[in-house]
Amino acid sequence: MLAEPLALLIAAAVFAYALFSRVTEQAALTAPMMFTALGILLGPVWLDWVTAEIDGKGLMVLAEFTLALILFVDASQIERAHLVKFEVLPIRLLAIGLPLTMAAGTLLAYPLFSAGWLMAALLAIMLTPTDAALAQSIFNKKDIDESLRHSITVESGLNDGIALPVLLFVMALLTADIDSGTDINHLHWLLFIGKQFVIGVVCGMVTGRIGGRLTETAARRQWMTASFQRLSAPALALLAYSGAEVLGGNGFIAVFLAGLFLQSHHTLVLQRLKEFGEAEGQLLSLTMFFLFGLVFVPDALPHLTLNSWIYALLSLTIIRMIPVLISLTGSGLPFRAQMFLAWFGPRGIASILYLLLVSEQLGFSHNNPAHAELFATTVLTVLLSIFIHGMSARFFKRLSVNRD
C-alpha cells in the first residue's frame, strides 16, 4: 500500500498543505476543500494519474475511525458546565430540529425521485447529520459567541449517533418491502433503539471517567511518558466506540460522551490528548476527503440529474434552515445568531459513512437507476457542502461574533 502512487500523493499533499496552512486559512480555503479538489484533479475526472484500490469495507473502517476520533477530541474540549449554561440550544436542535430536518428531507425527496417513500427517507437521513469540522477554521476562533460554538459542536457530535438507529430501521423496512414475505418486529426495533442509546451513553461515560482518571494518575506519578499520553486519545476513542458496538450500543454516542466526560484536572494531559487527537484526526480527515474526491465523485458524476442538483441545494438550505429556525423560536437568540446556526449544518464524513453503510447492506448497484440517483445525490450534496460552507465561513462569522 505505501509503495503505491496513492500513498505518495497523499503524503506530498499533506506536507505541501502544511507549509502554507496559515496562508490558505486566511484566504478562506479550507483543508477539506483543497483535498477534495486535489482528489478530483488527480483522479479519473481530470488527470487520471491515480486510482484507489480500496474496497467499500476498507473505506468504511477509515471513515468510522476518523469520525470517532474527531468526535472524541471535539467533545473533550467542551466544558461540561456549558451543558447546563447553554443546554437549551443543543436540546432544541436535536429534539426538534433533527426530526424536522429528516421529515422535510423525506417530503421533498419523494416527489423528486421515483423511488418511493422509504428511499426518500433513506436519502434524507443520510444527509441529516452535520459535520462541524468543515467549518473548523471559524469555530476555533475565540471571538465567536461561546453559546454558538458549543451548540454546533454538541449538535454535530450527537446527531450522528441519533440518526444511525433511524437509518438502520428504514433500511430494515426497505429490505422487508423488497422481500415481501419479511415482517418487521416493531417491538424489536423499539428495544434496539433504546439499547443503542442506553449502552452508548453508559459505555461512553464510564470510558471517559475511568480512562481520564487513570491517565491523570499515571501522568502525575510519572508512570507514563509524554508520547503515550498523546496516544491515549485514539486508544480511549476506540475503547469507547468498539466497546459500545460490541455490547450492542451506539458507538458514536459513546465516543462523544467519552470525550465529554473525560475526567482529568491535569491540564497538560488534556493538552497532549488534544494535540495528538487533533493531528491524527486532521490527517485521517484529509485522507478521507481526498478519497472522496478521488473515488466517490467520479462514480457519482455519470448519474447526476437535474433533480439531484435541486435536492442537493434544497438540502443545504431550506431543508436544514427552516427546521432549525423553527426549533430556535422563543430561544431568545438574536435572528443573526439563529441564521448562523441554521446555515452551518455542513454534510461531511458522517454522510459518506452512512452512504457506504447503505451501499454495503442493501447491495446498491449503479445499474439500478434509483440506487444510482440516490448515490449521486448524496455525493453531490456533500461535495457542494464542502465548498459552499467552506467559502461562506468568513461571511457568516460576522453573524456570530461577540458584540459585548
N, C-alpha and C positions, 0 to 999 in steps of 0.2 A: 504493500500500500504506500509506504513512504518513498518508494522508488518511482512512483507514478508521477507524471506531469501535474496531476491534480494537487498533490501534496506540495510540490514545488511552488505552484502558482498561489496557493492559499498562504503559504509561509511568506512568500515575497510580498503579497498584497498586505498582509498584516504588518510586516515590517515597514513597508513604504507608507502605509496609512499612519502608523505610529509616529513616524518622523514629522508629519505635518498635521497631526490630530488637532492641535490647538488652532491652527490656521483654518482648517476645514470647519471646525465648530463655529468659529467667528463668522464664516461665510455661509452659515446655515446649511451646510452639507453634512448630514448625519452619517454615522458609520453604516447603519443598515441600508441607507440609500446608495452609498458608494459600493458596498459589497454586493448588493443585489444587481446593480448596474454592471459591475465587473463580471458577475456570473453570466448575465445575458450577453455581454460583449464577447466573452471568450468561448461561449457555448455554441450550440447549433444554430441559434437565431442569427448570429452575426459572423464571427471569425471562424467558428468551429475548430478551435485549437485543442479543445479538451472535452472529454466526455466522462461522466461519473459512473463508475462500475459499482454502484451501491443499490442494494435491493430495498424494497419498502420497509422491511423489518429493521434493517440497519439504520435507515433514516429515522424510523420511529424511536429507536433506542436513543439516538443522538438528540432528537427533539425532546424526549422525556427528560433526559438528564440535564439538558440545557435549561428547560423551563423550571425544573425542580431547584437547580442551583440559584437561578435568578430570583425565584420566589423566596427562597430561604434568606438570601442576602438582603433583599429589599425589606422583608419583614423584620430582620434583625436590627434594622436601623430605625424602626418605629418605636417611639417612646410609648409604653403602654398607658401612661397617664393620659395620652392624647385620645385613647379609645373612649375614655369617659368624657373628655372635654369636647370631642368632635364626633361622638358616636352616631349622632342623628343623621349626619350626611352619608356615611357609608351604608348605614342601615336602609336609608331611603333608596339609595342607588341599587342595592342588592335585592331588597324585598319588594320594591315597586318598579324601579327602572328596568331591572333584568328580565322579569317575566313579561313586562310590557314590550320590551325590545324583541323578545322571542315571538310574541304574538303578532306584533306589527310586521316583523320579517316574514312570518308564515303567510299572513293575509296578503302581502304584496307579492310574494313569490308565486302563490298559487295561480293567479291569472296570467303571469308572465311565462310560466313554464308548464308544459303539458304533462307533468309527471305525477300529478296527484297531490293530495294534502300531506301525506307522510314525507314525500320527497321535499316538498316545500318547507315543512317543519325541520327536516334534516339540514337543509341549506341555512335556514335562519339560525338554528342552534350553533352550527359550526362557526358562524360569523358573529355570534353574540359576545364571546369573551374578548376582553381588551388586553392590550399589551403596552403598559406604561413605558417599557424600555425604548419604544420607538420615539419617544419624546423626552428621553432621559436628559438631553442637553439643557432643558429648561427646568426639569423637576429637581435638579441638584442645586439650583440657584436659591440662595437664602432669601432673596427679596420676593420670591413667590410666596403668596399667602400660605401660611402653615396649614390651615384647615383644608385648602385645596390640594396641596401636595399629599397630605395624609389621606384624604378621601380617595384620590385616584390610586394611590399605592394599595390601600386596603381593598378597594373595589377590584382592581386588576389582579390582586393576589388571590382573592376568594372566588371570583366569578368563574375561573377555570374549573375549580372543583365542584361548584354548584351546577354548572351546565353539563358536566360529564355524565352524571346519572340520568339526566333528562335525555341526553343524546343516546345513551345505551338503551333506554326504554323505547324511544322512537325507532331505533334500529331493530329491536325485538318485534315491535308492531309491524314494521316493514317486512321482516322475514316471515312473520305469521301471515301477512297479507299475500306474499308470494306463494308460500306453501299453505294453501287454503285449509289443509287438514290440521294445522297447528293452532292450538288455543293459547291465549295469553292468560297467565295466572296473575291477576292484578294484585292479589294479596302478597304474592311472592315479590312483586316489583316494589310494592309499598314498603315491605320489610327490607328489601335490598337497599332502597334509597335511604331508609333510616339507618341501616347498618353502615352504609358508606359514610354518613355524616358523623355518627357517634364514634365509630372506631377511628375515623380520620382525626377528629378533634382530640380524643383521648391520647392516641398514639403521638400526635404532634406535640401536645402539651407536655407529656411525660418525657419525650425525647429532648425537647428544648430545655426543660428544667433540669433534668438529671445530667444531660450532656454538657450544659453550660456550667453547672456546679463542678462537675468532675474536671472540666478543662481549667476552670479557675483555680481549683485546689492544686492540680498538678503544676500549673504555671507558678503559683505563689510559693510552692515548696521546691521549685526549680527541678522538678522531675521531667519536665517537658521542654524540648528545645523550641526555638522560635519558629523553625521551619515546620515542625509538626503542629504547632499552634495554628499556623495558617492552613495546614492540611485538614484540620478539624472541620472546617466549613463544608467541603464536599462530602466528608465522611458522615457528618451529622445529617446533612440533607438527604443522602442516600439511605441512612438508617431510618429516618422518618418516613420517607416515600416508600421504600421497599417494605418496611415493617408494616405499614398500614395496608399496602396492597396484599401482602401475604395473609394478613388477618381478615381480609375482606373489606377493608375500609378504603377511603378515598385518599390517594397519595398526595394530590395537590393541596387539599385542605390540610393534611398532616404536615407537609413540608413548610407551608406558610406559617402555621401555628407554632411549629418547632422554632422557626426564626423569631417569631413574635415573643415567645415565652423563654427565649434563651436567657438563662439566669446567670449573670456574671457582673460583679461590681468591679472587675479587673478591666479597666478601660483599655489597657494595652492589648489584652487578649481579644477584646471585641474589635479593636482596630485592626489587629492582624487577621482575624476572621474576615473582616470586611475587605481588607486589601486583597487577600488571596481569592476570596469568593468573587469579588468584582472582576479581577483579572481573568480568572478561569471562566466566569460567566460571560465576560465580554468576548473572549476567544471563541467559546462554543457558539455564542450568538452570531458572531460574524461569519463563522463557518456555515451555520445553518442558513443565513440569508444568502451567502454565496451559492450554496447548493440549491436554494430556492430559485435563484435566477438562472442557474445552470441546468437544473433538471425539471422543475415544475413549469416554469414559464414556457419553454419550448413545447412541452406536452400539451399545454392549455391553448396556445395560440390558434391552432387549426380549428378548434371547436368553439371559439368565441362567436357570439351572436349579438345582435342589437339588444336583445333582452338581457344578455349578460351585462352589457355596459349600463343599461338602465338600472338594473337591480344593484350593481356594484355602487353606483353613485347614490342610489336611494339608501343603501345600507350604511354608507359613510355619513349620510346627512339626516334625513327625517326619521329613518328607522331607529337611529341612535338618539338623535337630539330631542325629538318630541317626547319620548318616554322619560328621558332624564329630566327635561323641564317640568313634566307633569309630576315626577317624583319629588322635585325640589320646591313645588308650590307650597307656600306657607313656611318655608325653612328660615326665612329672614335673610337669605343671601341676596346681595345686590344682583341685578339682572346680568351685569357683565361677568360676575363670578359664575352664575348659573350657565351662561353661554360657554365659558371656559370648560366647565365640567362636561357639558353636553357635547362639545366639539371633540375633546380629547378622549376618544374611545377608539384608538387605533387598533387594527387587527394585525396579529403577528404570529408568533411561534405556536400559540395555543390553537389557532385556526388551522395552521399547517399540520399540527399533530392530529387534530380531530379528522382532517381530511385523509390523512394516512390511515387512521384507525377505521374509518368508514370504508375506504377502498379495500383494506385487508379483510375486514369482516364480511362485507357484502359482495366481495368479488367484483368490484366495479370494472367495467370494460369500456374502452373508448369506442368499441363497435356499437355500443348501445347509446343512441342519441341522448337519452335522458341522463344517463350517467356522465357522458362526456360534457354535456352542457353544465351540469351541476359542478363537476370538477373544474371546468374552465371559469365559471362564475366565481367560485371560491378563490381560485388563484388570482383572478383579476382584481377582486376586492382587496386582497392582501397587498398586491402589487401597488395599486393606487394609494392605499393607506400609507405604505412605506414612504412614498414620495410626497403625497399631499400633506399628511400630518407632519412629516419632517420639514418641509419647506414653510409650513404655516406656523411653526413653533414660535418664531420670533415675534410674529404679528400678534398671536393670541397671548403671548406673555404679557402684553400691555394690559390685558383684561384681568390679570391675576396678581399684579404687583401690589404689595402692601402700600396703603396710602395713609398711613397713620401720621 
